[in-house]
Amino acid sequence: MRQTRTALIIPARLSRPVRAEEIDTSLATRQTLVEGSVGAITFMDWRVYLNDEADFIPLPPNARAEVLIREAGLHLEEAVSGTVVFLGHGNSGDDADAPAHLLRLAERLFDTALAA
């Protein structure tokens, strides 16, 4: 059974908009969005999915995702590259909708409206 959740998607390319959209949470969908092998970082009530092979393939740096991750309270040692997908971290460990506080923070940081 497929589940859909509201995701916050931040493309690496600045010419592409930050957006909130309903996605199915299947591995195949996440692989398509991050353009390859999926890694995850979980923090508090959210997790970010990113390409875990970005060090080995030429993906563009994602400065917007790095800023959001840092402003949300997580300090990473390594750079973030490629498109990233933020979802919520549910009580049972399942994916949940991207938390409202993360969407509001992204709206403020990137001066954009995210209708979710």
Residue, then its C-alpha position, 0 to 999 in steps of 0.5 A: m500500500r502506497q502512502t502519500r505525504t506532503a514533502l518539502i523539496i529543495p532542488a540544488r539548482l537555484s533556478r528551480p523553486v522550493r516547493a511543497e507537494e504530495i508525493d508517494t513515499s516509496l523508495a522509487t519516488r525518493q530515488t527519482l527525486v534525489e537522482g540516485s541512491v537514497g540516504a536519510i538524516t533524521f533529526m527531531d520530528w523531521r528527516v531529510y532524504l538526499n543522494d548518499e553517493a553525492d561525494f562520488i558523482p557530480l551533483p551540484p551543491n545545495a546551499r538552500a538545503e544546507v541553510l534550512i538544515r542549519e537553521a532548523g538546528l542540525h549542524l552537518e560536517e559535510a556539504v549537501s548536494g543534489t535535490v533534497v526531500f524533507l518529510g516528517h518523522g512519525n512516532s512509529g518511525d514512518d514518514a509523515d508530512a513535513p512539519a509545519h514549522l519546517l515549512r514556515l522556516a523555509e517560507r521565511l528563509f527563501d521568501t516563498a509561499l509553500a501551499a501544502 
